[in-house]
């Protein structure tokens, strides 16, 4: 067991990432666990994640794939603020869960879009919550400009946290919401300049 | 080479004016009503003086252009959409007569690319059209050098008027209408700027690029196009708070064409200012290439026409 624990892999932060986010910004992580094949084991392993601010994304419970030691491998995808992730791993170990690998497999991305139109009349808070639902995103912050009052054309910049690799789908969803609500959506240009 | 130039607007006149410097002779220059034709080379200065002075270019019928001995037809008549006439028929006649055709007119290449290539295949002449995309900037020749198969996408700013308007709006905090009026006063925007600001002009260029990448398959109707008319100054202010700005950006890939206002880093390569144009050519083996320069203007576009002429094989 101790040998297993030493296998824990820590993946360092992606180099070249401009401003390191300390507040906000969740990242997605994958944790591989090995559980004893006993009732309640899975639940016991997931509790420390939720209790330490992790948001479960998916759980892959490979019941049919018993390890040589007779354990069941489980792969858990979760999101958490980067500064909470170590706490989650520590809490899992404190709870006696065998953590085989913990690391940032993919990084959450951030994208900003600017919305233009009759944002107030089209119910801004509904727009934002539909963006969260339909684009599978989290609104990180919102900046509004209404130089001619809220009855006229207003603009909003919305910063969104999304799963890595999901930007195209998220933007597509926002685009279709924009056309339903007759809002102009100014999307970021992705690709090309990205490292 | 002996050039027959159709169209005596800024581009046609500049091609006539500069042809001698590049070692070519102008045997015909025509506008929509008359032509100056001389198999031994026309008096270019005289023809240009007459045109600018509001007189007829010459004493011949434009039809006479096709009867004379020429090597390269330079198609510089105004761009038309849909059937792209009369430009398309002009090029068709040249190719059927086994002459080369060099286009500055976007219509035939954007709207009828496959037909154009089919005519070329049956002709001893070739078709080139560097001047249709990005004025003076060597874009198509760069793609040709990289080979189209090795280019995965082309993105960028290919309309100077829209870029000028967005630049001024961001710098001065002014609204669209105000800056458009200013651009018209400066002669940067035409009296009817519709095709520049609604994205059509940029879309035609990116359709041409997509046709080159995919060897055809696209026309203007296949492009997703949005203009800049609905962008208020406040949207640019918000973008700037975040270190970004808004530009009318086009994207051409083998999958499609899209033109619309997009957020780009304020200090990034694509955020060119004023009427400047830029393209980013994304390649499979050589990373991204950026070329920037003047995307319009008579002499600028004429240099693209003349470098095409220089690349043509002898007939």
Interface residues (C-beta under 8 A of the other chain):
Chain A: X112 X113 X114 X116 X117 X143 X145 X146 X147 X153 X154 X155 X156 X157 X159 X184 X186 X187 X188 X189 X191 X192 X193
Chain B: X153 X155 X226 X230 X231 X232 X233 X234 X235 X237 X238 X239 X241 X242 X244 X246 X249 X251 X260 X261 X262 X263 X264 X265 X268 X269 X270 X280 X282 X288
